[in-house]
Amino acid sequence: MRSVFLNDGNSISTVWREAEIKVLQTEFGLDDKIYKKSDLNLEDFKDVVFIFSTWGMPEMSCEEIRTIFPSLEAVFYAAGSVQFFARPFLECGVKVFSAWAANAVPVAEFAAAQIILAAKGYFSAFGVKSTADRAEKQRLSHMYPGNYRVKVGILGAGQIGKLVIKLLNQNYSVKIKVFDPFLPDSEADKLGVEKTDMETIFSTCTVISNHLANNKDTQKIINRRCLDKMLPYAVFINTGRGAQVDDEALIDVLSARPGAAALLDVTDPEPLPDNHPFYGMKNVFITPHIAGSQEKECERMAEYMLAEAKRLVGGERCEYEVTLEMLKTMA
């Protein structure tokens, strides 16, 4: 068996540590070199069976895959979303595996932590600079209900959304409403959540956290109609995708509701231009896309994919295979 690292970025050493690489070399015939798409030719890769990668995986057409990798059986992507590259591989009959479940863990932890802080009015109270300022920020924070039986809205109950729900239900007394047209009623009951529409979530929930799948149908889905219903003291959290939000509408709503706030870990574009209105708004808090796996957390993704490769070779049931059908609803 022969395997290769294929990556156009510089993330292999960040995600794949020495211990995992040694196993790949010993058990899966991994080449010493990390290949970029520009390195690929028609002759040298005909015997490659497995591709391992992470952030920086190049896109390839069906023709390129069939020509360059005629023996390819599987791609193991030690990161989250595969939307940008997976379809041609799947259409060529190549299995694709993603560490989305591993990457979902830190995102869910990050979102759950923000939800708890948001319901306490933490973000409205943040940044006291004087005695008078302290009094005003204390007043604003007390407009928030706290976390006992607070209504929390979750947009999207995929892997990340479900983990957020699990973390909240296990540790806090909150009431969770969910918008997800693909979530069966029976599963909603098991999760202990109430299914509803987005407008109801924005009109009734103190905190709304976005975890919708990233596809053409969700572009600007968080629109003016929804945002206009946002409570005067509410927080919108986005760790999903910036393109899913109508920024102009969000700016208007937050300008009219200074007691409300938005916590944006993702934007569109990313990063925003220096003159973007969000930067000048006191109730908009931007973090530089840090919710996903970083530093030590990245090791979890490689471990998941190494274990998955071992299961595939051993004829065991794999846990993180991506299908064409799944691409319709995955983030």
Steps between C-alpha positions, in 0.01 A plus 500: 500500500613854423366817660584868459449832671332739255479860615544844344533674836733473796270318742627143489752549780240689705249214490701185431756452775807281492337205676214477248733551203717208611194275510395617155847423364515158663145377445382693194815551294497878532750685280750726674403801288195726538364548148329809364258487210770652279717193573249256356565338164350217298755230583628525855175457692324213327555265796383737775220343703449753781531880517540664840453874540356784708435873446658580164366197316489600129190475287515252212271418209367153427724483195809589705414243767440218253814581302749569779364267771346200320559272803378745763257352752466760773575854615546562874446868576617592849285813523132595486298600194568311176245694294763670284680187375309179574240473224732410207673233710169348603374508141813306403421232756770611743401486865538824695542512876494818706595585855193721525404333827840583648491859373145535628614457861692830546240693296221369724702575814570853374135564410365357826737719700389810310134410547541480877686831513252665263194412710667668800536822303876460509562657160288804576688532830844449351764773499423720802720810485356729771263504797219645292571252225484218755154607613367515144649166405361342815158635407528352151615162625205480738267524202613146415326207674800289602517128429215350700234394249631750248379443143786410268459467123718257304505538122599164352510170687788335319804362678594833659144606582429169670818529708403851610158371600656211691741728688222741595250233605757310705623800694234773501127550549423658164214473254626428149318574177640365174460589136599212276265375226700176478463412869233229550244568772600178674862611520399843627311326781810295586712817506249669727446797270206677339502520120383826357566755225776760492272799547359350819852438628606860440181638655511287817861401578753700701793329329510365143795289381553419132615152394323464165646296216701703251346471153331715237162467671628656823663808347353809675241276667538704819327794338329826590167328561658292777738759639227765527331274756809484722422593860636834625728314742616196309824363358561344160800267482650388170759224492350360176563701184499874445325468162188369673431843655360815339762738642314815397192385689705402804667842505161674486352285775794535737516874439136525605546262795813607691414253777525208258828356374660281236797268557656423164775241470442484124432776249458546127753582369753375747666712621274800456645813335633758746216743430220252574228643730522201738838623626351823630200349678517462880257207497682292239780272621721339235740212558734380221342161418632327812205275591631201304793279588826679576838397639459194725137459393617420147653174619150364559419532128806302392428234761144463370616455141779259589250286692259519206767384254578207727131408513471512122803279444386264774156456349329662797206740486623854437353787699577816304439425133345779294246423228351706219170503686668637812644795307145639473485568873859506630660824611 
